[in-house]
Amino acid sequence: MLHQQQIKLLRQWRELQHLGKQEEAEKLLVELFLTVNAISGGLRTTG
């Protein structure tokens, strides 16, 4: 489930970058980093 959210956020971020909406993309980047952190944290504890 979390990886699907990450894919969605990444697509949105790329679209905003393509449209030149840097400020909105920067806000979304924080959420994207949170998903990366959450997934990596989960992998660390499950092997």
mmCIF file as Biopython writes it, N, C-alpha, C and O atoms, coordinates in Angstrom:
data_model
#
loop_
_atom_site.group_PDB
_atom_site.id
_atom_site.type_symbol
_atom_site.label_atom_id
_atom_site.label_alt_id
_atom_site.label_comp_id
_atom_site.label_asym_id
_atom_site.label_entity_id
_atom_site.label_seq_id
_atom_site.pdbx_PDB_ins_code
_atom_site.Cartn_x
_atom_site.Cartn_y
_atom_site.Cartn_z
_atom_site.occupancy
_atom_site.B_iso_or_equiv
_atom_site.auth_seq_id
_atom_site.auth_asym_id
_atom_site.pdbx_PDB_model_num
ATOM 1   N N  . MET A ? 1  ? 0.814  -1.187 0.000   1.0 0.0 1  A 1 
ATOM 2   C CA . MET A ? 1  ? 0.000  0.000  0.000   1.0 0.0 1  A 1 
ATOM 3   C C  . MET A ? 1  ? 0.864  1.259  0.000   1.0 0.0 1  A 1 
ATOM 4   O O  . MET A ? 1  ? 0.594  2.198  -0.749  1.0 0.0 1  A 1 
ATOM 5   N N  . LEU A ? 2  ? 1.888  1.280  0.828   1.0 0.0 2  A 1 
ATOM 6   C CA . LEU A ? 2  ? 2.743  2.460  0.927   1.0 0.0 2  A 1 
ATOM 7   C C  . LEU A ? 2  ? 3.488  2.724  -0.376  1.0 0.0 2  A 1 
ATOM 8   O O  . LEU A ? 2  ? 3.666  3.871  -0.784  1.0 0.0 2  A 1 
ATOM 9   N N  . HIS A ? 3  ? 3.922  1.634  -1.027  1.0 0.0 3  A 1 
ATOM 10  C CA . HIS A ? 3  ? 4.633  1.815  -2.288  1.0 0.0 3  A 1 
ATOM 11  C C  . HIS A ? 3  ? 3.726  2.411  -3.363  1.0 0.0 3  A 1 
ATOM 12  O O  . HIS A ? 3  ? 4.199  3.152  -4.225  1.0 0.0 3  A 1 
ATOM 13  N N  . GLN A ? 4  ? 2.440  2.100  -3.325  1.0 0.0 4  A 1 
ATOM 14  C CA . GLN A ? 4  ? 1.492  2.681  -4.275  1.0 0.0 4  A 1 
ATOM 15  C C  . GLN A ? 4  ? 1.345  4.182  -4.039  1.0 0.0 4  A 1 
ATOM 16  O O  . GLN A ? 4  ? 1.242  4.958  -4.989  1.0 0.0 4  A 1 
ATOM 17  N N  . GLN A ? 5  ? 1.335  4.583  -2.780  1.0 0.0 5  A 1 
ATOM 18  C CA . GLN A ? 5  ? 1.287  6.003  -2.450  1.0 0.0 5  A 1 
ATOM 19  C C  . GLN A ? 5  ? 2.548  6.697  -2.951  1.0 0.0 5  A 1 
ATOM 20  O O  . GLN A ? 5  ? 2.491  7.819  -3.454  1.0 0.0 5  A 1 
ATOM 21  N N  . GLN A ? 6  ? 3.685  6.023  -2.811  1.0 0.0 6  A 1 
ATOM 22  C CA . GLN A ? 6  ? 4.954  6.589  -3.268  1.0 0.0 6  A 1 
ATOM 23  C C  . GLN A ? 6  ? 4.939  6.779  -4.787  1.0 0.0 6  A 1 
ATOM 24  O O  . GLN A ? 6  ? 5.398  7.808  -5.282  1.0 0.0 6  A 1 
ATOM 25  N N  . ILE A ? 7  ? 4.431  5.822  -5.512  1.0 0.0 7  A 1 
ATOM 26  C CA . ILE A ? 7  ? 4.340  5.922  -6.966  1.0 0.0 7  A 1 
ATOM 27  C C  . ILE A ? 7  ? 3.436  7.086  -7.362  1.0 0.0 7  A 1 
ATOM 28  O O  . ILE A ? 7  ? 3.762  7.849  -8.271  1.0 0.0 7  A 1 
ATOM 29  N N  . LYS A ? 8  ? 2.313  7.219  -6.685  1.0 0.0 8  A 1 
ATOM 30  C CA . LYS A ? 8  ? 1.376  8.315  -6.965  1.0 0.0 8  A 1 
ATOM 31  C C  . LYS A ? 8  ? 2.042  9.674  -6.729  1.0 0.0 8  A 1 
ATOM 32  O O  . LYS A ? 8  ? 1.931  10.581 -7.554  1.0 0.0 8  A 1 
ATOM 33  N N  . LEU A ? 9  ? 2.732  9.802  -5.599  1.0 0.0 9  A 1 
ATOM 34  C CA . LEU A ? 9  ? 3.407  11.060 -5.280  1.0 0.0 9  A 1 
ATOM 35  C C  . LEU A ? 9  ? 4.517  11.365 -6.275  1.0 0.0 9  A 1 
ATOM 36  O O  . LEU A ? 9  ? 4.700  12.518 -6.667  1.0 0.0 9  A 1 
ATOM 37  N N  . LEU A ? 10 ? 5.254  10.351 -6.683  1.0 0.0 10 A 1 
ATOM 38  C CA . LEU A ? 10 ? 6.333  10.543 -7.638  1.0 0.0 10 A 1 
ATOM 39  C C  . LEU A ? 10 ? 5.785  11.021 -8.981  1.0 0.0 10 A 1 
ATOM 40  O O  . LEU A ? 10 ? 6.360  11.910 -9.610  1.0 0.0 10 A 1 
ATOM 41  N N  . ARG A ? 11 ? 4.685  10.434 -9.414  1.0 0.0 11 A 1 
ATOM 42  C CA . ARG A ? 11 ? 4.058  10.881 -10.672 1.0 0.0 11 A 1 
ATOM 43  C C  . ARG A ? 11 ? 3.591  12.329 -10.575 1.0 0.0 11 A 1 
ATOM 44  O O  . ARG A ? 11 ? 3.784  13.117 -11.502 1.0 0.0 11 A 1 
ATOM 45  N N  . GLN A ? 12 ? 2.975  12.671 -9.447  1.0 0.0 12 A 1 
ATOM 46  C CA . GLN A ? 12 ? 2.516  14.044 -9.255  1.0 0.0 12 A 1 
ATOM 47  C C  . GLN A ? 12 ? 3.696  15.006 -9.232  1.0 0.0 12 A 1 
ATOM 48  O O  . GLN A ? 12 ? 3.638  16.078 -9.835  1.0 0.0 12 A 1 
ATOM 49  N N  . TRP A ? 13 ? 4.764  14.626 -8.540  1.0 0.0 13 A 1 
ATOM 50  C CA . TRP A ? 13 ? 5.951  15.474 -8.452  1.0 0.0 13 A 1 
ATOM 51  C C  . TRP A ? 13 ? 6.564  15.709 -9.833  1.0 0.0 13 A 1 
ATOM 52  O O  . TRP A ? 13 ? 6.927  16.832 -10.183 1.0 0.0 13 A 1 
ATOM 53  N N  . ARG A ? 14 ? 6.672  14.634 -10.607 1.0 0.0 14 A 1 
ATOM 54  C CA . ARG A ? 14 ? 7.236  14.758 -11.956 1.0 0.0 14 A 1 
ATOM 55  C C  . ARG A ? 14 ? 6.375  15.654 -12.840 1.0 0.0 14 A 1 
ATOM 56  O O  . ARG A ? 14 ? 6.898  16.454 -13.616 1.0 0.0 14 A 1 
ATOM 57  N N  . GLU A ? 15 ? 5.075  15.523 -12.726 1.0 0.0 15 A 1 
ATOM 58  C CA . GLU A ? 15 ? 4.158  16.355 -13.510 1.0 0.0 15 A 1 
ATOM 59  C C  . GLU A ? 15 ? 4.313  17.829 -13.137 1.0 0.0 15 A 1 
ATOM 60  O O  . GLU A ? 15 ? 4.358  18.691 -14.015 1.0 0.0 15 A 1 
ATOM 61  N N  . LEU A ? 16 ? 4.392  18.117 -11.846 1.0 0.0 16 A 1 
ATOM 62  C CA . LEU A ? 16 ? 4.580  19.500 -11.400 1.0 0.0 16 A 1 
ATOM 63  C C  . LEU A ? 16 ? 5.915  20.050 -11.896 1.0 0.0 16 A 1 
ATOM 64  O O  . LEU A ? 16 ? 5.995  21.210 -12.299 1.0 0.0 16 A 1 
ATOM 65  N N  . GLN A ? 17 ? 6.952  19.232 -11.870 1.0 0.0 17 A 1 
ATOM 66  C CA . GLN A ? 17 ? 8.261  19.644 -12.380 1.0 0.0 17 A 1 
ATOM 67  C C  . GLN A ? 17 ? 8.167  19.979 -13.876 1.0 0.0 17 A 1 
ATOM 68  O O  . GLN A ? 17 ? 8.707  20.981 -14.343 1.0 0.0 17 A 1 
ATOM 69  N N  . HIS A ? 18 ? 7.478  19.123 -14.593 1.0 0.0 18 A 1 
ATOM 70  C CA . HIS A ? 18 ? 7.322  19.308 -16.042 1.0 0.0 18 A 1 
ATOM 71  C C  . HIS A ? 18 ? 6.555  20.598 -16.357 1.0 0.0 18 A 1 
ATOM 72  O O  . HIS A ? 18 ? 6.849  21.278 -17.340 1.0 0.0 18 A 1 
ATOM 73  N N  . LEU A ? 19 ? 5.575  20.923 -15.517 1.0 0.0 19 A 1 
ATOM 74  C CA . LEU A ? 19 ? 4.767  22.125 -15.726 1.0 0.0 19 A 1 
ATOM 75  C C  . LEU A ? 19 ? 5.444  23.389 -15.196 1.0 0.0 19 A 1 
ATOM 76  O O  . LEU A ? 19 ? 4.933  24.494 -15.379 1.0 0.0 19 A 1 
ATOM 77  N N  . GLY A ? 20 ? 6.578  23.226 -14.548 1.0 0.0 20 A 1 
ATOM 78  C CA . GLY A ? 20 ? 7.301  24.376 -14.029 1.0 0.0 20 A 1 
ATOM 79  C C  . GLY A ? 20 ? 6.750  24.921 -12.724 1.0 0.0 20 A 1 
ATOM 80  O O  . GLY A ? 20 ? 7.007  26.073 -12.374 1.0 0.0 20 A 1 
ATOM 81  N N  . LYS A ? 21 ? 6.001  24.112 -12.005 1.0 0.0 21 A 1 
ATOM 82  C CA . LYS A ? 21 ? 5.413  24.526 -10.723 1.0 0.0 21 A 1 
ATOM 83  C C  . LYS A ? 21 ? 6.339  24.090 -9.592  1.0 0.0 21 A 1 
ATOM 84  O O  . LYS A ? 21 ? 6.038  23.155 -8.850  1.0 0.0 21 A 1 
ATOM 85  N N  . GLN A ? 22 ? 7.459  24.777 -9.477  1.0 0.0 22 A 1 
ATOM 86  C CA . GLN A ? 22 ? 8.506  24.398 -8.535  1.0 0.0 22 A 1 
ATOM 87  C C  . GLN A ? 22 ? 8.059  24.450 -7.078  1.0 0.0 22 A 1 
ATOM 88  O O  . GLN A ? 22 ? 8.391  23.561 -6.293  1.0 0.0 22 A 1 
ATOM 89  N N  . GLU A ? 23 ? 7.317  25.474 -6.720  1.0 0.0 23 A 1 
ATOM 90  C CA . GLU A ? 23 ? 6.907  25.626 -5.321  1.0 0.0 23 A 1 
ATOM 91  C C  . GLU A ? 23 ? 5.995  24.482 -4.885  1.0 0.0 23 A 1 
ATOM 92  O O  . GLU A ? 23 ? 6.158  23.930 -3.796  1.0 0.0 23 A 1 
ATOM 93  N N  . GLU A ? 24 ? 5.045  24.132 -5.732  1.0 0.0 24 A 1 
ATOM 94  C CA . GLU A ? 24 ? 4.151  23.017 -5.417  1.0 0.0 24 A 1 
ATOM 95  C C  . GLU A ? 24 ? 4.915  21.691 -5.391  1.0 0.0 24 A 1 
ATOM 96  O O  . GLU A ? 24 ? 4.636  20.822 -4.565  1.0 0.0 24 A 1 
ATOM 97  N N  . ALA A ? 25 ? 5.871  21.546 -6.293  1.0 0.0 25 A 1 
ATOM 98  C CA . ALA A ? 25 ? 6.675  20.326 -6.351  1.0 0.0 25 A 1 
ATOM 99  C C  . ALA A ? 25 ? 7.507  20.173 -5.084  1.0 0.0 25 A 1 
ATOM 100 O O  . ALA A ? 25 ? 7.661  19.063 -4.574  1.0 0.0 25 A 1 
ATOM 101 N N  . GLU A ? 26 ? 8.045  21.275 -4.574  1.0 0.0 26 A 1 
ATOM 102 C CA . GLU A ? 26 ? 8.846  21.224 -3.347  1.0 0.0 26 A 1 
ATOM 103 C C  . GLU A ? 26 ? 8.014  20.768 -2.152  1.0 0.0 26 A 1 
ATOM 104 O O  . GLU A ? 26 ? 8.495  20.008 -1.312  1.0 0.0 26 A 1 
ATOM 105 N N  . LYS A ? 27 ? 6.782  21.224 -2.077  1.0 0.0 27 A 1 
ATOM 106 C CA . LYS A ? 27 ? 5.900  20.800 -0.985  1.0 0.0 27 A 1 
ATOM 107 C C  . LYS A ? 27 ? 5.618  19.303 -1.069  1.0 0.0 27 A 1 
ATOM 108 O O  . LYS A ? 27 ? 5.573  18.614 -0.051  1.0 0.0 27 A 1 
ATOM 109 N N  . LEU A ? 28 ? 5.430  18.815 -2.272  1.0 0.0 28 A 1 
ATOM 110 C CA . LEU A ? 28 ? 5.141  17.396 -2.472  1.0 0.0 28 A 1 
ATOM 111 C C  . LEU A ? 28 ? 6.371  16.535 -2.195  1.0 0.0 28 A 1 
ATOM 112 O O  . LEU A ? 28 ? 6.245  15.378 -1.793  1.0 0.0 28 A 1 
ATOM 113 N N  . LEU A ? 29 ? 7.537  17.091 -2.405  1.0 0.0 29 A 1 
ATOM 114 C CA . LEU A ? 29 ? 8.782  16.356 -2.192  1.0 0.0 29 A 1 
ATOM 115 C C  . LEU A ? 29 ? 8.938  15.907 -0.741  1.0 0.0 29 A 1 
ATOM 116 O O  . LEU A ? 29 ? 9.480  14.834 -0.477  1.0 0.0 29 A 1 
ATOM 117 N N  . VAL A ? 30 ? 8.470  16.716 0.188   1.0 0.0 30 A 1 
ATOM 118 C CA . VAL A ? 30 ? 8.534  16.348 1.608   1.0 0.0 30 A 1 
ATOM 119 C C  . VAL A ? 30 ? 7.731  15.071 1.855   1.0 0.0 30 A 1 
ATOM 120 O O  . VAL A ? 30 ? 8.201  14.163 2.539   1.0 0.0 30 A 1 
ATOM 121 N N  . GLU A ? 31 ? 6.535  15.003 1.303   1.0 0.0 31 A 1 
ATOM 122 C CA . GLU A ? 31 ? 5.704  13.805 1.462   1.0 0.0 31 A 1 
ATOM 123 C C  . GLU A ? 31 ? 6.369  12.595 0.798   1.0 0.0 31 A 1 
ATOM 124 O O  . GLU A ? 31 ? 6.333  11.486 1.331   1.0 0.0 31 A 1 
ATOM 125 N N  . LEU A ? 32 ? 6.967  12.821 -0.357  1.0 0.0 32 A 1 
ATOM 126 C CA . LEU A ? 32 ? 7.641  11.740 -1.063  1.0 0.0 32 A 1 
ATOM 127 C C  . LEU A ? 32 ? 8.804  11.196 -0.241  1.0 0.0 32 A 1 
ATOM 128 O O  . LEU A ? 32 ? 8.997  9.982  -0.164  1.0 0.0 32 A 1 
ATOM 129 N N  . PHE A ? 33 ? 9.574  12.080 0.368   1.0 0.0 33 A 1 
ATOM 130 C CA . PHE A ? 33 ? 10.676 11.649 1.228   1.0 0.0 33 A 1 
ATOM 131 C C  . PHE A ? 33 ? 10.177 10.855 2.433   1.0 0.0 33 A 1 
ATOM 132 O O  . PHE A ? 33 ? 10.838 9.916  2.875   1.0 0.0 33 A 1 
ATOM 133 N N  . LEU A ? 34 ? 9.027  11.223 2.956   1.0 0.0 34 A 1 
ATOM 134 C CA . LEU A ? 34 ? 8.461  10.472 4.087   1.0 0.0 34 A 1 
ATOM 135 C C  . LEU A ? 34 ? 8.139  9.034  3.692   1.0 0.0 34 A 1 
ATOM 136 O O  . LEU A ? 34 ? 8.355  8.113  4.480   1.0 0.0 34 A 1 
ATOM 137 N N  . THR A ? 35 ? 7.626  8.835  2.477   1.0 0.0 35 A 1 
ATOM 138 C CA . THR A ? 35 ? 7.330  7.470  2.036   1.0 0.0 35 A 1 
ATOM 139 C C  . THR A ? 35 ? 8.617  6.673  1.846   1.0 0.0 35 A 1 
ATOM 140 O O  . THR A ? 35 ? 8.666  5.488  2.175   1.0 0.0 35 A 1 
ATOM 141 N N  . VAL A ? 36 ? 9.660  7.316  1.318   1.0 0.0 36 A 1 
ATOM 142 C CA . VAL A ? 36 ? 10.955 6.637  1.158   1.0 0.0 36 A 1 
ATOM 143 C C  . VAL A ? 36 ? 11.492 6.215  2.523   1.0 0.0 36 A 1 
ATOM 144 O O  . VAL A ? 36 ? 11.971 5.094  2.693   1.0 0.0 36 A 1 
ATOM 145 N N  . ASN A ? 37 ? 11.408 7.117  3.482   1.0 0.0 37 A 1 
ATOM 146 C CA . ASN A ? 37 ? 11.887 6.829  4.833   1.0 0.0 37 A 1 
ATOM 147 C C  . ASN A ? 37 ? 11.088 5.695  5.475   1.0 0.0 37 A 1 
ATOM 148 O O  . ASN A ? 37 ? 11.659 4.821  6.128   1.0 0.0 37 A 1 
ATOM 149 N N  . ALA A ? 38 ? 9.785  5.712  5.292   1.0 0.0 38 A 1 
ATOM 150 C CA . ALA A ? 38 ? 8.933  4.682  5.887   1.0 0.0 38 A 1 
ATOM 151 C C  . ALA A ? 38 ? 9.229  3.307  5.287   1.0 0.0 38 A 1 
ATOM 152 O O  . ALA A ? 38 ? 9.308  2.316  6.012   1.0 0.0 38 A 1 
ATOM 153 N N  . ILE A ? 39 ? 9.390  3.247  3.983   1.0 0.0 39 A 1 
ATOM 154 C CA . ILE A ? 39 ? 9.682  1.964  3.330   1.0 0.0 39 A 1 
ATOM 155 C C  . ILE A ? 39 ? 11.053 1.450  3.756   1.0 0.0 39 A 1 
ATOM 156 O O  . ILE A ? 39 ? 11.209 0.265  4.050   1.0 0.0 39 A 1 
ATOM 157 N N  . SER A ? 40 ? 12.035 2.325  3.789   1.0 0.0 40 A 1 
ATOM 158 C CA . SER A ? 40 ? 13.377 1.874  4.174   1.0 0.0 40 A 1 
ATOM 159 C C  . SER A ? 40 ? 13.395 1.434  5.636   1.0 0.0 40 A 1 
ATOM 160 O O  . SER A ? 40 ? 14.097 0.486  5.986   1.0 0.0 40 A 1 
ATOM 161 N N  . GLY A ? 41 ? 12.641 2.104  6.483   1.0 0.0 41 A 1 
ATOM 162 C CA . GLY A ? 41 ? 12.546 1.694  7.882   1.0 0.0 41 A 1 
ATOM 163 C C  . GLY A ? 41 ? 11.915 0.324  8.029   1.0 0.0 41 A 1 
ATOM 164 O O  . GLY A ? 41 ? 12.344 -0.481 8.854   1.0 0.0 41 A 1 
ATOM 165 N N  . GLY A ? 42 ? 10.905 0.065  7.235   1.0 0.0 42 A 1 
ATOM 166 C CA . GLY A ? 42 ? 10.254 -1.239 7.267   1.0 0.0 42 A 1 
ATOM 167 C C  . GLY A ? 42 ? 11.154 -2.349 6.773   1.0 0.0 42 A 1 
ATOM 168 O O  . GLY A ? 42 ? 11.150 -3.446 7.331   1.0 0.0 42 A 1 
ATOM 169 N N  . LEU A ? 43 ? 11.916 -2.085 5.747   1.0 0.0 43 A 1 
ATOM 170 C CA . LEU A ? 43 ? 12.832 -3.099 5.221   1.0 0.0 43 A 1 
ATOM 171 C C  . LEU A ? 43 ? 13.954 -3.423 6.205   1.0 0.0 43 A 1 
ATOM 172 O O  . LEU A ? 43 ? 14.428 -4.557 6.269   1.0 0.0 43 A 1 
ATOM 173 N N  . ARG A ? 44 ? 14.360 -2.449 6.943   1.0 0.0 44 A 1 
ATOM 174 C CA . ARG A ? 44 ? 15.430 -2.655 7.922   1.0 0.0 44 A 1 
ATOM 175 C C  . ARG A ? 44 ? 14.999 -3.630 9.016   1.0 0.0 44 A 1 
ATOM 176 O O  . ARG A ? 44 ? 15.810 -4.414 9.509   1.0 0.0 44 A 1 
ATOM 177 N N  . THR A ? 45 ? 13.728 -3.580 9.390   1.0 0.0 45 A 1 
ATOM 178 C CA . THR A ? 45 ? 13.278 -4.440 10.487  1.0 0.0 45 A 1 
ATOM 179 C C  . THR A ? 45 ? 12.796 -5.813 10.004  1.0 0.0 45 A 1 
ATOM 180 O O  . THR A ? 45 ? 12.687 -6.738 10.809  1.0 0.0 45 A 1 
ATOM 181 N N  . THR A ? 46 ? 12.505 -5.962 8.706   1.0 0.0 46 A 1 
ATOM 182 C CA . THR A ? 46 ? 12.000 -7.242 8.228   1.0 0.0 46 A 1 
ATOM 183 C C  . THR A ? 46 ? 13.033 -8.017 7.436   1.0 0.0 46 A 1 
ATOM 184 O O  . THR A ? 46 ? 12.769 -9.138 7.001   1.0 0.0 46 A 1 
ATOM 185 N N  . GLY A ? 47 ? 14.195 -7.438 7.246   1.0 0.0 47 A 1 
ATOM 186 C CA . GLY A ? 47 ? 15.252 -8.147 6.536   1.0 0.0 47 A 1 
ATOM 187 C C  . GLY A ? 47 ? 15.215 -7.851 5.090   1.0 0.0 47 A 1 
ATOM 188 O O  . GLY A ? 47 ? 16.039 -8.366 4.334   1.0 0.0 47 A 1 
#
